[in-house]
Amino acid sequence: MNLNATLFGQLGVFFVLAWFTMKFVWPPIMKALDERAGKIADGLAAADKAKSELAHTEKRVVEEMRKARESATEVRAGAEKQGSQLIDEARLEAARIINQAREAAEGEAAVAAQRAREELREEVAKLAVAGAERILRREINPQVHAELLANLKAEL
């Protein structure tokens, strides 16, 4: 057997097999590999996109939490301010009511004191008349001596 003929035969079979493989076997394998590489690339891109969206969402959540805390702080400060205003208004109203009550009580006390003075003057006048009556041993008529009694009240 000739080594050259066998070699050419084997080369021919190899080229036919290589051509058949390149024509019919290799394209579906390459297509499947390209599709798989595309799916992997799409998956990696989606993962990167999801990662960036997650980071962005976390930033938004942190910002919203900060805003919520600031809003809560503002609401609390407003409520405290309103509460202190209500307390101040209540204190002022209470002081006003106390002053009104004090003024009314002082007015009533002045009226009562004036009435008591008047009653005391009348009692003193009656006692003076009774004392004068006993002294004189005669009865003094209050209707007749009304002017005298009025002067006596004014002097007391």
Phi and psi in degrees as a GROMACS rama.xvg file:
@    title "Ramachandran Plot"
@    xaxis  label "Phi"
@    yaxis  label "Psi"
@TYPE xy
-96.8309  132.559  ASN-2
-69.803  -31.5728  LEU-3
-69.8153  -41.443  ASN-4
-66.8692  -40.3444  ALA-5
-65.347  -39.815  THR-6
-65.785  -42.2508  LEU-7
-67.3042  -36.4929  PHE-8
-64.5937  -44.3926  GLY-9
-67.1518  -36.8241  GLN-10
-65.0461  -40.81  LEU-11
-63.1382  -46.1258  GLY-12
-63.2127  -39.8752  VAL-13
-62.6916  -44.1969  PHE-14
-67.0804  -38.1906  PHE-15
-64.4099  -45.516  VAL-16
-63.6808  -40.6624  LEU-17
-64.9205  -43.1079  ALA-18
-63.3206  -45.7802  TRP-19
-60.9289  -43.5966  PHE-20
-64.3803  -43.9547  THR-21
-69.4084  -31.1101  MET-22
-83.7011  -43.744  LYS-23
-113.4  -29.8593  PHE-24
-95.2101  -47.3577  VAL-25
-63.4557  -45.0705  TRP-26
-58.7163  -44.8529  PRO-27
-64.1567  -36.5632  PRO-28
-65.4741  -44.9814  ILE-29
-64.2069  -39.682  MET-30
-62.4392  -45.3925  LYS-31
-62.9063  -41.6942  ALA-32
-65.5617  -41.6659  LEU-33
-64.3934  -41.2577  ASP-34
-63.2403  -42.8789  GLU-35
-64.6602  -42.4097  ARG-36
-62.9837  -38.8071  ALA-37
-64.4483  -42.438  GLY-38
-64.0647  -40.979  LYS-39
-64.2165  -43.9916  ILE-40
-63.0305  -42.7533  ALA-41
-62.7178  -41.3468  ASP-42
-63.4528  -42.6965  GLY-43
-65.3023  -40.7657  LEU-44
-64.7202  -42.0288  ALA-45
-64.3584  -38.5558  ALA-46
-64.9036  -43.4631  ALA-47
-62.9197  -42.2319  ASP-48
-64.1848  -43.5553  LYS-49
-63.6732  -39.2435  ALA-50
-63.6459  -43.735  LYS-51
-68.1316  -37.5823  SER-52
-65.4187  -38.6369  GLU-53
-63.1848  -44.1495  LEU-54
-62.9531  -43.2349  ALA-55
-63.6053  -43.171  HIS-56
-64.3464  -40.446  THR-57
-62.0455  -40.5951  GLU-58
-62.7208  -42.3965  LYS-59
-64.7536  -39.6447  ARG-60
-63.0134  -44.7349  VAL-61
-61.5346  -42.4936  VAL-62
-64.4707  -44.15  GLU-63
-63.9722  -38.8797  GLU-64
-64.2046  -40.9446  MET-65
-62.9752  -44.5091  ARG-66
-62.8571  -40.914  LYS-67
-64.1799  -41.011  ALA-68
-63.9109  -43.7731  ARG-69
-62.5726  -42.895  GLU-70
-62.8505  -43.3971  SER-71
-63.1341  -39.6681  ALA-72
-63.7123  -42.8021  THR-73
-64.1753  -42.985  GLU-74
-63.3344  -43.6812  VAL-75
-62.7865  -43.6495  ARG-76
-64.0042  -41.453  ALA-77
-63.6592  -40.9368  GLY-78
-66.2742  -41.3146  ALA-79
-63.9674  -41.3112  GLU-80
-64.5705  -45.0229  LYS-81
-64.2664  -39.2308  GLN-82
-62.5971  -44.1035  GLY-83
-67.1139  -34.7834  SER-84
-64.9009  -42.608  GLN-85
-63.9378  -40.11  LEU-86
-64.0509  -44.1857  ILE-87
-62.2114  -43.2598  ASP-88
-63.5171  -39.9268  GLU-89
-65.1092  -39.8558  ALA-90
-63.6502  -44.4494  ARG-91
-63.3019  -41.996  LEU-92
-64.383  -41.7902  GLU-93
-64.04  -41.8021  ALA-94
-63.8303  -40.0329  ALA-95
-64.1411  -42.7536  ARG-96
-65.6316  -41.1202  ILE-97
-62.8852  -43.2747  ILE-98
-63.4053  -41.536  ASN-99
-62.6565  -43.7549  GLN-100
-64.1776  -40.2124  ALA-101
-63.7307  -45.4367  ARG-102
-63.0132  -41.6355  GLU-103
-65.0716  -41.7238  ALA-104
-65.8092  -40.4561  ALA-105
-64.7875  -39.8429  GLU-106
-64.2967  -44.3046  GLY-107
-64.1127  -39.4542  GLU-108
-64.1557  -40.3036  ALA-109
-65.2172  -41.7553  ALA-110
-65.1347  -43.856  VAL-111
-63.9874  -39.9616  ALA-112
-64.7238  -40.9031  ALA-113
-63.5969  -42.6846  GLN-114
-63.0935  -42.5716  ARG-115
-62.8683  -38.5532  ALA-116
-63.4708  -43.7615  ARG-117
-62.31  -45.1491  GLU-118
-64.2357  -40.7226  GLU-119
-63.2739  -40.102  LEU-120
-63.1822  -41.4461  ARG-121
-64.9448  -41.7271  GLU-122
-63.7686  -43.2542  GLU-123
-62.8608  -40.0978  VAL-124
-64.073  -42.674  ALA-125
-63.8377  -41.9584  LYS-126
-65.1831  -38.4203  LEU-127
-64.4945  -40.6471  ALA-128
-65.3505  -42.7208  VAL-129
-64.4937  -40.928  ALA-130
-65.5633  -41.9533  GLY-131
-66.1403  -35.9482  ALA-132
-65.0157  -41.8649  GLU-133
-66.8464  -38.4624  ARG-134
-65.8173  -46.518  ILE-135
-80.7599  -14.6201  LEU-136
58.1202  31.9024  ARG-137
-144.947  158.639  ARG-138
-85.1404  134.427  GLU-139
-98.2446  131.576  ILE-140
-85.5965  118.527  ASN-141
-65.8944  -29.9389  PRO-142
-70.9437  -35.5587  GLN-143
-74.5381  -37.4577  VAL-144
-104.246  34.74  HIS-145
-61.5147  -39.9749  ALA-146
-65.9063  -39.9511  GLU-147
-63.8297  -41.9039  LEU-148
-66.9387  -37.4094  LEU-149
-62.9563  -42.912  ALA-150
-64.2357  -38.2554  ASN-151
-65.1721  -40.091  LEU-152
-63.4383  -42.713  LYS-153
-64.9195  -36.8363  ALA-154
-71.3704  -30.3761  GLU-155
